[in-house]
């Protein structure tokens, strides 16, 4: 089943690798996994959650909904400033997702809807003077496989 979600993950990876932020540095690392460590922040991970197969496919199409999480990793030393920066990163990623053209996904699937289900700004971590946040953007991507 990984071939069904792979074009979606690849599309989000490409989006994040090329995303420019107005007043913040670009993402230094974009990957498919999350280790819980910020080696080279700011980072993004595109995480496959699950694929649902609703019973309503049409003709030669198989319908599915991919649940995906984009987890950012952002560090700083001032919790107040970092909180504002986290919100800017999440808003920029959200806007970029909403502006994605359907051509980004390749030609084996048809994306019918990208639903941004939730922004989760939580998970603050501190160690000495370092503060880190791992905000999540939860997505549901409805696609039809072209067979």
C-alpha positions as CSV (number, residue, x, y, z in Angstrom):
1,X,0.0,0.0,0.0
2,X,3.0,2.4,0.3
3,X,2.8,3.1,-3.4
4,X,-0.6,4.6,-2.8
5,X,0.6,7.2,-0.3
6,X,4.1,7.8,-1.6
7,X,3.2,10.4,-4.3
8,X,1.4,12.4,-1.6
9,X,4.4,12.3,0.8
10,X,6.7,13.2,-2.0
11,X,4.6,16.2,-2.9
12,X,4.7,17.5,0.6
13,X,8.4,16.9,0.9
14,X,9.0,18.9,-2.3
15,X,6.7,21.7,-1.1
16,X,8.6,22.0,2.2
17,X,12.1,21.8,0.7
18,X,11.2,24.7,-1.6
19,X,9.2,26.8,0.8
20,X,10.5,30.3,1.6
21,X,9.4,32.1,4.7
22,X,9.0,35.9,4.8
23,X,10.9,36.7,7.9
24,X,12.3,33.3,9.1
25,X,15.0,31.0,7.8
26,X,14.0,28.2,5.4
27,X,13.7,24.6,6.7
28,X,17.2,23.2,7.0
29,X,16.1,19.6,6.9
30,X,12.9,17.9,5.5
31,X,12.5,14.2,5.9
32,X,10.0,11.3,6.1
33,X,10.8,10.4,9.7
34,X,10.9,12.0,13.1
35,X,13.4,11.0,15.7
36,X,12.5,13.6,18.4
37,X,15.9,15.3,18.1
38,X,16.6,18.6,16.5
39,X,20.0,18.2,14.9
40,X,19.8,20.9,12.3
41,X,16.7,23.1,13.0
42,X,14.4,24.3,11.7
43,X,13.2,20.9,10.5
44,X,10.1,19.3,9.0
45,X,9.0,15.7,8.9
46,X,6.2,14.4,6.7
47,X,4.7,11.5,8.6
48,X,2.2,8.9,7.1
49,X,-0.5,8.2,9.6
50,X,-3.0,5.9,8.0
51,X,-4.9,5.3,4.8
52,X,-8.7,4.8,4.9
53,X,-10.5,3.1,2.1
54,X,-14.1,4.3,1.9
55,X,-16.6,2.0,0.1
56,X,-17.6,4.6,-2.5
57,X,-15.2,4.2,-5.5
58,X,-16.5,5.0,-9.0
59,X,-15.7,3.0,-12.1
60,X,-11.9,2.4,-12.5
61,X,-11.0,4.6,-9.5
62,X,-10.3,3.5,-6.0
63,X,-11.0,6.2,-3.4
64,X,-8.9,6.6,-0.3
65,X,-8.1,9.2,2.4
66,X,-4.5,9.5,3.6
67,X,-4.0,11.0,7.1
68,X,-0.7,12.8,7.2
69,X,1.1,14.8,9.8
70,X,3.7,17.5,9.1
71,X,5.8,18.0,12.2
72,X,8.0,21.0,12.4
73,X,11.0,21.4,14.8
74,X,11.9,25.0,15.7
75,X,14.3,26.2,18.4
76,X,15.2,29.4,20.1
77,X,16.1,30.9,23.4
78,X,13.2,33.3,24.1
79,X,9.9,31.4,24.7
80,X,7.8,34.5,23.7
81,X,9.6,35.1,20.5
82,X,9.7,31.4,19.6
83,X,6.0,31.1,20.2
84,X,5.4,33.8,17.6
85,X,7.9,32.3,15.2
86,X,6.2,28.9,15.5
87,X,2.8,30.4,14.5
88,X,4.4,32.1,11.5
89,X,5.9,28.8,10.3
90,X,2.6,26.9,10.7
91,X,0.7,29.7,9.0
92,X,3.2,29.7,6.1
93,X,3.0,25.9,5.6
94,X,-0.8,26.0,5.8
95,X,-0.9,28.7,3.1
96,X,1.5,26.8,0.9
97,X,-0.6,23.6,1.2
98,X,-3.7,25.4,0.3
99,X,-2.1,26.9,-2.8
100,X,-0.7,23.5,-4.1
101,X,-1.7,22.8,-7.7
102,X,-3.0,19.3,-8.5
103,X,0.0,18.7,-10.8
104,X,2.3,18.2,-7.9
105,X,1.0,14.7,-7.2
106,X,2.0,12.9,-10.4
107,X,-0.2,11.1,-12.8
108,X,-1.2,7.9,-11.0
109,X,-3.6,9.5,-8.6
110,X,-6.1,12.3,-8.6
111,X,-6.2,14.5,-5.5
112,X,-9.8,15.5,-4.9
113,X,-9.3,17.4,-1.6
114,X,-6.6,18.4,0.9
115,X,-8.2,19.1,4.3
116,X,-6.1,20.8,7.0
117,X,-7.7,19.2,10.0
118,X,-5.7,20.7,12.8
119,X,-2.9,22.9,13.9
120,X,-1.3,21.7,17.1
121,X,1.2,24.2,18.6
122,X,2.1,22.1,21.6
123,X,5.1,20.1,22.7
124,X,7.5,22.7,24.1
125,X,10.8,21.4,25.5
126,X,13.5,23.3,27.4
127,X,17.1,22.5,28.2
128,X,19.0,25.3,29.9
129,X,18.6,28.3,27.7
130,X,17.3,26.4,24.7
131,X,13.6,26.2,23.9
132,X,12.1,23.9,21.3
133,X,8.7,23.5,19.8
134,X,7.3,20.6,17.7
135,X,4.1,21.9,16.1
136,X,2.0,19.5,14.1
137,X,-0.2,20.2,11.1
138,X,-2.7,17.3,10.6
139,X,-4.0,16.7,7.1
140,X,-6.5,14.5,5.4
141,X,-5.8,14.0,1.7
142,X,-8.6,12.5,-0.3
143,X,-7.4,10.8,-3.5
144,X,-8.6,8.5,-6.2
145,X,-6.2,6.0,-7.7
146,X,-6.3,5.8,-11.4
147,X,-6.1,2.2,-12.4
